[in-house]
Amino acid sequence: MKDYLKLGPAKVGTLFLLFGTYLIFNQSIVAPKLAKRIGNLNTFYLGQVFFVIGLIGLTFVQSVFHLALAVYFTNLGFSTVFPTFKSLITDVVSKTKQGEITGIDESVMAGASAIAPILASVIYQWTGQLSYAIFIIFILFPHLFILFKTGKLKLSEK
């Protein structure tokens, strides 16, 4: 941001404060309301759409306003996908296995949280703005895999 949009440290700090506010708002207000209204699975898929919209927006950032808008959609996707994913995976196992599956999910998330920024940085370093298209492919791949294997996007109906 500093190099591309020529922002000083104070403006970058203000943007990060705004992005943190997005996270609080989306996870505490928007995501729960969406899940209650349309269900966890539909919220999960809608979150993927928000995530993709945000990544497409990041590809074409030309101003601080565009950046803030693109990050909002990316954050909205992130804020709806992860909580609903946890709900979905615990819904498909017996109550006696829910602690185990949640623990496995947390372990995978911890590993991914360590690896993802490094991988994303390397991809961005090599490809620049094209990296967002690559990230979209990473998001879509599991859905396409499920679709081709089962002929539908939903693994189960509950």
DRENPA-3360 file (N, C-alpha, C; in nm, 2 decimals, always signed):
BEGIN
1 = MKDYLKLG = +0.08/-0.12/+0.00/+0.00/+0.00/+0.00/+0.09/+0.13/+0.00 ~ +0.19/+0.12/+0.08/+0.28/+0.24/+0.09/+0.34/+0.27/-0.04 ~ +0.39/+0.17/-0.11/+0.45/+0.20/-0.24/+0.35/+0.23/-0.35 ~ +0.25/+0.14/-0.36/+0.15/+0.15/-0.47/+0.07/+0.28/-0.47 ~ +0.01/+0.30/-0.35/-0.08/+0.42/-0.33/-0.01/+0.54/-0.27 ~ +0.12/+0.52/-0.24/+0.20/+0.63/-0.19/+0.14/+0.69/-0.06 ~ +0.11/+0.60/+0.03/+0.06/+0.64/+0.16/+0.17/+0.64/+0.27 ~ +0.16/+0.73/+0.36/+0.25/+0.74/+0.47/+0.21/+0.65/+0.58;
9 = PAKVGTLF = +0.29/+0.64/+0.68/+0.26/+0.54/+0.79/+0.13/+0.57/+0.86 ~ +0.09/+0.70/+0.88/-0.03/+0.74/+0.95/-0.15/+0.69/+0.87 ~ -0.15/+0.71/+0.74/-0.26/+0.67/+0.66/-0.27/+0.52/+0.65 ~ -0.16/+0.45/+0.65/-0.16/+0.30/+0.65/-0.22/+0.25/+0.78 ~ -0.18/+0.31/+0.89/-0.23/+0.28/+1.02/-0.38/+0.30/+1.03 ~ -0.43/+0.41/+0.98/-0.57/+0.44/+0.98/-0.65/+0.34/+0.90 ~ -0.59/+0.30/+0.78/-0.65/+0.19/+0.70/-0.66/+0.06/+0.78 ~ -0.56/+0.02/+0.85/-0.56/-0.10/+0.92/-0.66/-0.09/+1.04;
17 = LLFGTYLI = -0.68/+0.02/+1.10/-0.78/+0.04/+1.20/-0.92/+0.02/+1.13 ~ -0.94/+0.08/+1.02/-1.07/+0.06/+0.94/-1.09/-0.09/+0.91 ~ -0.98/-0.16/+0.87/-1.00/-0.30/+0.83/-1.03/-0.38/+0.96 ~ -0.98/-0.35/+1.07/-1.01/-0.42/+1.19/-1.16/-0.39/+1.23 ~ -1.20/-0.27/+1.21/-1.34/-0.24/+1.23/-1.43/-0.32/+1.14 ~ -1.39/-0.34/+1.02/-1.47/-0.43/+0.93/-1.48/-0.57/+0.99 ~ -1.37/-0.62/+1.04/-1.37/-0.75/+1.10/-1.47/-0.77/+1.21 ~ -1.46/-0.67/+1.30/-1.55/-0.67/+1.42/-1.70/-0.66/+1.37;
25 = FNQSIVAP = -1.73/-0.57/+1.29/-1.87/-0.55/+1.24/-1.92/-0.67/+1.16 ~ -1.83/-0.73/+1.07/-1.88/-0.84/+0.99/-1.90/-0.97/+1.07 ~ -1.80/-0.99/+1.17/-1.81/-1.12/+1.24/-1.92/-1.11/+1.35 ~ -1.94/-0.99/+1.41/-2.04/-0.98/+1.52/-2.18/-0.95/+1.48 ~ -2.19/-0.89/+1.36/-2.33/-0.85/+1.32/-2.37/-0.91/+1.19 ~ -2.29/-0.90/+1.08/-2.34/-0.94/+0.95/-2.34/-1.09/+0.94 ~ -2.23/-1.16/+0.97/-2.23/-1.31/+0.96/-2.34/-1.38/+1.04 ~ -2.36/-1.35/+1.16/-2.46/-1.42/+1.24/-2.60/-1.40/+1.18;
33 = KLAKRIGN = -2.63/-1.27/+1.13/-2.76/-1.25/+1.07/-2.78/-1.32/+0.94 ~ -2.67/-1.33/+0.86/-2.68/-1.40/+0.74/-2.71/-1.55/+0.76 ~ -2.63/-1.61/+0.86/-2.64/-1.75/+0.89/-2.78/-1.78/+0.94 ~ -2.84/-1.69/+1.02/-2.97/-1.72/+1.08/-3.07/-1.71/+0.97 ~ -3.05/-1.61/+0.88/-3.16/-1.59/+0.77/-3.15/-1.69/+0.66 ~ -3.03/-1.73/+0.61/-3.02/-1.82/+0.49/-2.95/-1.95/+0.52 ~ -2.91/-1.97/+0.64/-2.85/-2.10/+0.68/-2.70/-2.10/+0.66 ~ -2.63/-2.19/+0.73/-2.49/-2.19/+0.73/-2.43/-2.22/+0.59;
41 = LNTFYLGQ = -2.49/-2.32/+0.52/-2.43/-2.36/+0.39/-2.44/-2.25/+0.29 ~ -2.56/-2.19/+0.28/-2.57/-2.07/+0.19/-2.49/-1.95/+0.23 ~ -2.47/-1.93/+0.36/-2.38/-1.82/+0.41/-2.24/-1.85/+0.37 ~ -2.20/-1.98/+0.38/-2.06/-2.02/+0.34/-2.04/-1.99/+0.19 ~ -2.13/-2.03/+0.11/-2.12/-2.01/-0.04/-2.12/-1.86/-0.07 ~ -2.21/-1.78/-0.01/-2.22/-1.64/-0.03/-2.09/-1.57/+0.02 ~ -2.03/-1.62/+0.13/-1.90/-1.57/+0.17/-1.79/-1.59/+0.07 ~ -1.80/-1.71/+0.00/-1.70/-1.73/-0.11/-1.71/-1.63/-0.22;
49 = VFFVIGLI = -1.84/-1.60/-0.25/-1.87/-1.50/-0.35/-1.81/-1.36/-0.31 ~ -1.84/-1.32/-0.19/-1.78/-1.19/-0.14/-1.63/-1.19/-0.14 ~ -1.57/-1.31/-0.11/-1.43/-1.32/-0.11/-1.37/-1.30/-0.25 ~ -1.43/-1.36/-0.35/-1.39/-1.35/-0.49/-1.41/-1.20/-0.54 ~ -1.53/-1.14/-0.50/-1.55/-1.00/-0.54/-1.44/-0.91/-0.48 ~ -1.41/-0.93/-0.36/-1.30/-0.85/-0.30/-1.17/-0.87/-0.36 ~ -1.13/-1.00/-0.40/-1.00/-1.02/-0.47/-1.00/-0.96/-0.60 ~ -1.11/-0.97/-0.67/-1.12/-0.90/-0.81/-1.10/-0.75/-0.79;
57 = GLTFVQSV = -1.17/-0.70/-0.69/-1.15/-0.56/-0.66/-1.01/-0.52/-0.63 ~ -0.94/-0.60/-0.55/-0.80/-0.57/-0.52/-0.71/-0.57/-0.64 ~ -0.75/-0.64/-0.74/-0.67/-0.65/-0.87/-0.67/-0.51/-0.94 ~ -0.78/-0.43/-0.92/-0.79/-0.31/-0.99/-0.79/-0.18/-0.90 ~ -0.73/-0.19/-0.78/-0.72/-0.08/-0.69/-0.65/+0.04/-0.75 ~ -0.71/+0.15/-0.75/-0.65/+0.27/-0.81/-0.65/+0.39/-0.70 ~ -0.72/+0.37/-0.59/-0.73/+0.47/-0.49/-0.75/+0.41/-0.35 ~ -0.74/+0.49/-0.25/-0.76/+0.44/-0.12/-0.91/+0.40/-0.10;
65 = FHLALAVY = -1.00/+0.47/-0.16/-1.14/+0.43/-0.16/-1.16/+0.29/-0.22 ~ -1.11/+0.27/-0.34/-1.12/+0.14/-0.40/-1.06/+0.03/-0.31 ~ -0.94/+0.06/-0.25/-0.88/-0.04/-0.16/-0.97/-0.07/-0.04 ~ -1.03/+0.03/+0.02/-1.12/+0.01/+0.13/-1.24/-0.07/+0.10 ~ -1.29/-0.05/-0.02/-1.41/-0.12/-0.07/-1.37/-0.27/-0.10 ~ -1.26/-0.29/-0.17/-1.22/-0.42/-0.20/-1.19/-0.50/-0.07 ~ -1.12/-0.44/+0.02/-1.09/-0.51/+0.15/-1.22/-0.54/+0.23 ~ -1.32/-0.45/+0.22/-1.44/-0.48/+0.29/-1.50/-0.61/+0.24;
73 = FTNLGFST = -1.51/-0.62/+0.11/-1.57/-0.75/+0.05/-1.48/-0.87/+0.08 ~ -1.35/-0.85/+0.08/-1.26/-0.96/+0.11/-1.29/-1.00/+0.26 ~ -1.29/-0.90/+0.34/-1.32/-0.93/+0.49/-1.45/-0.99/+0.51 ~ -1.56/-0.94/+0.44/-1.69/-1.00/+0.45/-1.69/-1.14/+0.42 ~ -1.62/-1.18/+0.31/-1.61/-1.32/+0.27/-1.54/-1.40/+0.38 ~ -1.43/-1.35/+0.43/-1.35/-1.42/+0.53/-1.43/-1.43/+0.66 ~ -1.51/-1.33/+0.69/-1.58/-1.32/+0.82/-1.71/-1.42/+0.81 ~ -1.75/-1.45/+0.70/-1.87/-1.54/+0.68/-1.83/-1.68/+0.66;
81 = VFPTFKSL = -1.72/-1.70/+0.59/-1.67/-1.83/+0.55/-1.62/-1.91/+0.67 ~ -1.53/-1.86/+0.75/-1.47/-1.94/+0.85/-1.56/-1.98/+0.96 ~ -1.65/-1.89/+1.02/-1.74/-1.93/+1.12/-1.84/-2.04/+1.07 ~ -1.89/-2.01/+0.95/-1.99/-2.11/+0.90/-1.93/-2.24/+0.86 ~ -1.80/-2.24/+0.82/-1.74/-2.37/+0.79/-1.73/-2.45/+0.92 ~ -1.69/-2.39/+1.03/-1.68/-2.46/+1.16/-1.82/-2.52/+1.19 ~ -1.92/-2.44/+1.17/-2.06/-2.49/+1.20/-2.09/-2.61/+1.11 ~ -2.06/-2.60/+0.99/-2.09/-2.71/+0.89/-2.01/-2.84/+0.92;
89 = ITDVVSKT = -1.88/-2.83/+0.96/-1.81/-2.95/+0.98/-1.85/-3.02/+1.11 ~ -1.90/-2.94/+1.21/-1.94/-3.00/+1.34/-2.09/-3.06/+1.32 ~ -2.16/-3.01/+1.22/-2.30/-3.06/+1.20/-2.30/-3.20/+1.13 ~ -2.19/-3.23/+1.06/-2.19/-3.36/+0.99/-2.12/-3.47/+1.07 ~ -2.08/-3.45/+1.19/-2.03/-3.55/+1.28/-2.11/-3.57/+1.40 ~ -2.10/-3.69/+1.46/-2.18/-3.71/+1.59/-2.13/-3.62/+1.70 ~ -2.21/-3.60/+1.80/-2.18/-3.51/+1.91/-2.05/-3.55/+1.98 ~ -2.03/-3.68/+1.98/-1.91/-3.73/+2.05/-1.78/-3.70/+1.97;
97 = KQGEITGI = -1.79/-3.67/+1.84/-1.67/-3.64/+1.76/-1.65/-3.49/+1.74 ~ -1.75/-3.41/+1.78/-1.74/-3.27/+1.75/-1.61/-3.20/+1.81 ~ -1.57/-3.24/+1.93/-1.45/-3.18/+1.99/-1.33/-3.22/+1.91 ~ -1.33/-3.35/+1.86/-1.21/-3.39/+1.78/-1.20/-3.32/+1.65 ~ -1.32/-3.31/+1.58/-1.32/-3.24/+1.45/-1.28/-3.09/+1.46 ~ -1.33/-3.03/+1.57/-1.30/-2.89/+1.59/-1.15/-2.87/+1.62 ~ -1.09/-2.97/+1.70/-0.95/-2.96/+1.72/-0.87/-2.98/+1.60 ~ -0.91/-3.07/+1.51/-0.84/-3.09/+1.38/-0.85/-2.97/+1.30;
105 = DESVMAGA = -0.97/-2.91/+1.29/-0.99/-2.79/+1.21/-0.90/-2.67/+1.27 ~ -0.89/-2.66/+1.40/-0.81/-2.55/+1.46/-0.66/-2.58/+1.42 ~ -0.62/-2.70/+1.43/-0.48/-2.74/+1.39/-0.45/-2.70/+1.25 ~ -0.54/-2.74/+1.16/-0.52/-2.71/+1.02/-0.52/-2.56/+1.00 ~ -0.61/-2.49/+1.06/-0.61/-2.34/+1.05/-0.49/-2.27/+1.10 ~ -0.43/-2.33/+1.21/-0.31/-2.27/+1.27/-0.19/-2.29/+1.17 ~ -0.19/-2.41/+1.11/-0.08/-2.44/+1.01/-0.10/-2.35/+0.89 ~ -0.22/-2.34/+0.84/-0.25/-2.25/+0.72/-0.22/-2.11/+0.75;
113 = SAIAPILA = -0.25/-2.06/+0.88/-0.22/-1.92/+0.91/-0.07/-1.89/+0.91 ~ +0.01/-1.99/+0.93/+0.15/-1.97/+0.92/+0.20/-1.98/+0.78 ~ +0.15/-2.07/+0.70/+0.19/-2.09/+0.56/+0.13/-1.99/+0.46 ~ +0.01/-1.96/+0.48/-0.06/-1.88/+0.38/+0.01/-1.74/+0.35 ~ +0.04/-1.67/+0.46/+0.11/-1.54/+0.43/+0.24/-1.55/+0.35 ~ +0.31/-1.66/+0.38/+0.44/-1.68/+0.31/+0.41/-1.71/+0.17 ~ +0.32/-1.81/+0.15/+0.29/-1.85/+0.01/+0.23/-1.73/-0.07 ~ +0.14/-1.66/-0.01/+0.08/-1.54/-0.08/+0.18/-1.44/-0.11;
121 = SVIYQWTG = +0.28/-1.42/-0.02/+0.39/-1.32/-0.05/+0.47/-1.36/-0.17 ~ +0.51/-1.49/-0.17/+0.59/-1.54/-0.28/+0.51/-1.53/-0.41 ~ +0.38/-1.57/-0.41/+0.30/-1.56/-0.53/+0.29/-1.42/-0.58 ~ +0.27/-1.33/-0.49/+0.25/-1.19/-0.52/+0.39/-1.13/-0.58 ~ +0.50/-1.17/-0.52/+0.63/-1.13/-0.56/+0.65/-1.17/-0.71 ~ +0.61/-1.29/-0.74/+0.63/-1.35/-0.88/+0.54/-1.29/-0.98 ~ +0.41/-1.27/-0.94/+0.30/-1.24/-1.03/+0.24/-1.11/-1.02 ~ +0.27/-1.03/-0.91/+0.21/-0.90/-0.89/+0.06/-0.91/-0.88;
129 = QLSYAIFI = -0.01/-0.82/-0.95/-0.16/-0.81/-0.94/-0.23/-0.94/-0.99 ~ -0.16/-1.02/-1.07/-0.22/-1.15/-1.12/-0.24/-1.24/-1.00 ~ -0.17/-1.22/-0.89/-0.18/-1.31/-0.78/-0.32/-1.32/-0.73 ~ -0.40/-1.22/-0.74/-0.54/-1.23/-0.69/-0.62/-1.33/-0.77 ~ -0.59/-1.34/-0.90/-0.66/-1.44/-0.99/-0.62/-1.58/-0.94 ~ -0.49/-1.59/-0.90/-0.44/-1.72/-0.85/-0.51/-1.76/-0.72 ~ -0.53/-1.66/-0.63/-0.60/-1.68/-0.51/-0.75/-1.72/-0.53 ~ -0.81/-1.66/-0.63/-0.95/-1.70/-0.67/-0.95/-1.85/-0.71;
137 = IFILFPHL = -0.85/-1.89/-0.79/-0.85/-2.03/-0.83/-0.84/-2.12/-0.70 ~ -0.75/-2.08/-0.61/-0.74/-2.16/-0.48/-0.88/-2.17/-0.41 ~ -0.95/-2.06/-0.41/-1.09/-2.06/-0.35/-1.18/-2.15/-0.42 ~ -1.18/-2.14/-0.56/-1.28/-2.21/-0.64/-1.24/-2.36/-0.65 ~ -1.12/-2.40/-0.64/-1.08/-2.54/-0.66/-1.16/-2.64/-0.58 ~ -1.17/-2.62/-0.45/-1.24/-2.73/-0.37/-1.39/-2.74/-0.42 ~ -1.45/-2.63/-0.46/-1.59/-2.63/-0.50/-1.60/-2.70/-0.63 ~ -1.51/-2.67/-0.72/-1.51/-2.74/-0.85/-1.49/-2.89/-0.84;
145 = FILFKTGK = -1.40/-2.93/-0.75/-1.37/-3.07/-0.72/-1.49/-3.14/-0.67 ~ -1.56/-3.08/-0.57/-1.68/-3.14/-0.52/-1.79/-3.15/-0.63 ~ -1.80/-3.04/-0.71/-1.90/-3.04/-0.82/-1.87/-3.16/-0.92 ~ -1.75/-3.17/-0.96/-1.72/-3.27/-1.06/-1.72/-3.42/-1.00 ~ -1.69/-3.43/-0.87/-1.70/-3.56/-0.81/-1.84/-3.61/-0.78 ~ -1.93/-3.51/-0.74/-2.06/-3.55/-0.70/-2.17/-3.50/-0.79 ~ -2.14/-3.41/-0.88/-2.24/-3.35/-0.97/-2.33/-3.25/-0.90 ~ -2.29/-3.21/-0.78/-2.36/-3.10/-0.71/-2.26/-3.03/-0.62;
153 = LKLSEK = -2.29/-2.91/-0.57/-2.20/-2.84/-0.49/-2.22/-2.87/-0.34 ~ -2.34/-2.92/-0.30/-2.36/-2.96/-0.16/-2.32/-3.10/-0.14 ~ -2.25/-3.12/-0.03/-2.21/-3.26/+0.01/-2.33/-3.33/+0.08 ~ -2.40/-3.25/+0.16/-2.52/-3.31/+0.23/-2.62/-3.20/+0.26 ~ -2.74/-3.24/+0.28/-2.84/-3.15/+0.32/-2.88/-3.18/+0.46 ~ -2.89/-3.08/+0.54/-2.93/-3.11/+0.68/-3.05/-3.04/+0.72;
% end
